[in-house]
Amino acid sequence: MQLDKVVNYHKALADPTRIKILILLAEGELNGQVLAEKLGVTPATITHHAAKLREASLIKERRDKNTIYFSLNHYFIKNSASATENLIYQRLNPERTAERIPDADQQLRESVIKNFFTQDGKLKSIPAQLKKKLIVLTHIVSMLENGRKYSEKEINEFIAGFHEDFATIRREFIMHHFMYRDNGVYELNPQEMWARWEDLK
C-alpha cells in the first residue's frame, strides 16, 4: 500500500498530455477551457487528465463561479520526485535518509515543540504557518507504528489524545503525505514521502 503512492505519482506523469498541462501551468494559473484550446483537445479531456494530476497532488484547483482554474502544486512536485530518488537509493546510501538535522533546524524544531505543546504532550493550537505546522504534524505522526493499519476511529482517538480537532489534523496527515488512506484504512507512508519542513524557506 505504501508504494502505491509513489507508483500513482509516476502514473500521473506517464502521459504526454499531462506533461504538457504541467508545462503550461508552470507559467501561471489557467482554466480548463484555455488549456483545451492551447493543447487542441476537448475540455472533457482536460478534466480527465486534471483529475489524475490532482490525485497525485501535482496540481491545485480553484473554482470561480462555473469556471475551474488549475495551478501547479510546486512543493509536492519537487517533494514527490525527491521521495522516489530517496526510496530507490536508501539501502545503498542510508545517509540520504538519515541526514543530521542542522543545528539551526534542530533549534527551531525544539522551539516549536516547546511553544505548541504542553508539558504533558497536549497540542495547544494548530500552527498557522506551514513550516511550524509540519513540525507539529511530524512530531505527532512519528508516534504511530510503521506498517500498522489503523481504522478511522483509531486515528481519531489517537489524534484526540493531542488535540480535540482530530478531523483537521487527520486531513493534514493525508494532505502532506504522512499517511495513506484506502477505504477508511490509514497507514503511514514511508518517511521519504512525508512533507519536509526542513525544505521550506
N, C-alpha and C positions, 0 to 999 in steps of 0.2 A: 504493500500500500504506500509506503514512504517513497519508493522510487517512482511511483505513478506521477507525482508532481513534477519531477524532472522530465519524465517522458512526455507529459502533456505540454510542457514548455516547448520542447523541440517539435512536437506535432503541430503546435500553433504556428511555428515558423516554416513548416515544411510545405509551403505553397507560395508560388511566385506572387500571386495577388496580395497575399497578406504581407509579404516583404515590401511590396510597392506601397501598400497602405501606410506601413510604419515609416517608410522613407518620406512620403508626402507629409505625414503628421509631424515629422521632425522639424518642419518649417513653421508649425503652429497648428492651432485648433481648426478643424474643418468639419462640416456637416456631411451626412451621408450622400446627399444629392451632388454636392461638389466633388466628393471622392469618386462617385459613379461616373460623372462627366469626364473627369481627368483620366480615369482608367478605362473608359469605354465599356463599362459594364452596367448592369441594371442596379437600381437601389436595393433590390432584394438580395443580389449577390453581395453587396457591401454589408448588408445586415447579417448575412450568414457568416462571412469572414470576421466581421467585427465581434460576433458572439464568441468565436474561437479565441480571438486575441484577448477579449475581456476575461474569459475563463482562466487564461494563463496570467492574468494581471498585467498584461503588456500595454493595455490602453485603458483610459477612463472615459466615461460618458457623462454628458450634461444635457438635460432636456430644457429647452426654452419653448414653451407652448407645444406645438406639434413637431418641432424640429429637434433632432438629437445631434449634438456636437461631440466629436471624438478628439481626444488628445493623448499623447504618449504618457505612459507611467514610467518616467525616466528611471526612478530609483529601482523598480523591480526588473526592468530590462537589464540593467547592469548587475543587479544582485543575482538574478537567475543564471546569467552567463557565468559569473564567478563561482556560483554554487556548484555548477556542473563540473567546472575545472577542479575544484577542491575535492569533490567526490571521487573523481577519476584518479587523482594523484595522492589521495590521503594516505594510502598504505605504503607507498614508496617514499613519501616525504612527510611524516607526521607533523613536522614543524609547521607545515602550511595551515593546519587546522588547530594547532596548539601554540600559536604565537603568543609571546608575552605581551600583556597589555602595557603600553607606555605609561610612565608614572603619571602624566597629566590626565590620561583617560582613567586610570585607576582612582585618582583623587576625585575626579568628577563622579565616577560611579559610587564611591563611598559617600560622597556628599549628598547625592540624590537619595540613596538608600536611607541615610540618616534623617534627611529632611522630610521624606514622604512616608516613612514607616514609623510606627510607634515602637516602643521598646519590646512589646510583646508580639511584634511582627504584623500588626494590622496596617493596611494601607489607608492613610489619612484622606487622600484625594487622588484622582487620576490626573497626572500632569497634562497640561495643555500643549506644551512644547514637545514636538515629536521625539527629539533625542532623549529627553528625560522620560517620556512615556515608554520608549523602547527599553531603557534601562530598567524601569519598573516591571515591565512585562517579562523581560528576560529573567529577572530575579525570581518572579513568581513561577513562571513556567518551568524553570530549571528544577523545581521540586517535584515535578511529575516523573513517572517511571518511563524510561525508554522501552519501546516495544509493547507496552501495555495498551489495550484498547479500553477506552472509557465511554460509558453511556453519557448522554447529555445531562442526565440527573447527577451523575458522579462529578462531572466537570463543574456544574453549577454549585454543588456542595463544596467542592474544593476551593473554588474562587470565593464563595461566600465566607470562607474562613479568613479571607484577607479584606474583602470589601463587599458591601451589600449590592452594588450594581454589577452582579455577575453576568448579566446579559451583554452589557457593553464590553466588558473585559473578554468574554468568550468570543465575541465578534472580532475584537482586536487580535486575539490569538490566531484566528483564521486569516484575517486581512494581512497580517505581517508574516505569514508563513511559519509561525511557530508550530501550528497544528494543522492536521489534515482531517477533514470531515467527510464521511461517506455514509449516507443513510442513517444519520443520527449517531454514528460511532466516531469517536475522536481518538486520534493517535498523534504523538509527537512526530514532526518531521525531523530529518537529520539536521543537526545544528548548522551545517553548511548552508542550509536553505533559510535559516532564520534571518530576519531583517537585522542588520548590524548597526547599532547606534554609533559604533566607532567610525563608521564610514561617512557619517553626516558631519558637515562642517558646523 
